[in-house]
């Protein structure tokens, strides 16, 4: 479990990389603040959308 997606890395690339590393080890990742399970297709979609929005906001 992670408190929030933004705790996984400093930018979208870090977050996605950390998530892939965790997933490769067979660990299920759940975000408490956002309220979704990143091991599901819907959770993966939300993670990628949020990472994209964060990068756009930063730019």
Buried (B, 14 or more C-beta within 10 A) or exposed (E): EBEEBBEBBEEBEEBBEBBEEBBEEEEEBBBEEBEBEBBEEEBBEBBBEBBEEBEEEEE
